[in-house]
Structures are given as structure tokens and as C-alpha cells.
């Protein structure tokens, strides 16, 4: 389970291809042996409404939350987070070059006792299905 949820200001889609952001983040995650390919999910949603910083209409944001299963070291998660963040920065270079945009990434670890999964994709990718 590495699931990345990308929330973004609704007008960002006019400036950046959101699917490209998802693909870049996915590529960064897939390149890291820390994350099993079958567990990777990247999804993006525009905020239905938002007010950012000083409330100017031109302010925008991308807020990314990566949820991971327990058991990875802090150093490994920091390295993975840095790679994902860098991939996002590259796609979002245009908005980041201005003075009205905020990018963030937060990693949260999921307690395995409070997480349920049923995922035959793992078996398919291992050739067992």
C-alpha cells in the first residue's frame, strides 16, 4: 500500500496536465523498490472550493498525501518522499515559478491492525493468476 492522493486547486487543470502529474508521481514510486508495484495508487481530485493563503483568486495549491503501510524506515520514506516531491516539482515548474502557488507532500503510516485489503493484483503481477 503506497497510495498517493493529490488534491489541487480547481483552476490548476487549466495550467498543468493533471494526468502528467499523476504519471510522474507514479513513475517515482514505481522506481523505488520500497513500494510494491501492485499496491501503488495515484489519484487526483480538484477541491470543490478553496481559499488559499491571503485569499487571492490566483492562489493555487497541490497537497499530496502518501499513505504507506507500517514497517519502512524513516530514512527510506524520506528518500521516497523526496523523489516524489521532485517529480511533482518538475511537472509543476510553471505554477511554482510564480508567487501564488503552494506544493506540499505529507507521508502517513497506516497501522496494520486498522487496515483491511483484498488485492488480487499482487498475485496477477507475480504471475500467480
Secondary structure, DSSP 8 states (H G I E B T S, - for coil): -EEEEEEE-GGGGGTS-HHHHHHHHHHHHHT-TTS-GGGEEEEEEE-SS---TT--TT-EEEEEEEEEETT--HHHHHHHHHHHHHHHHHHTHHHHTSSSEEEEEEEEEE-GGG-----THHHHHTT--
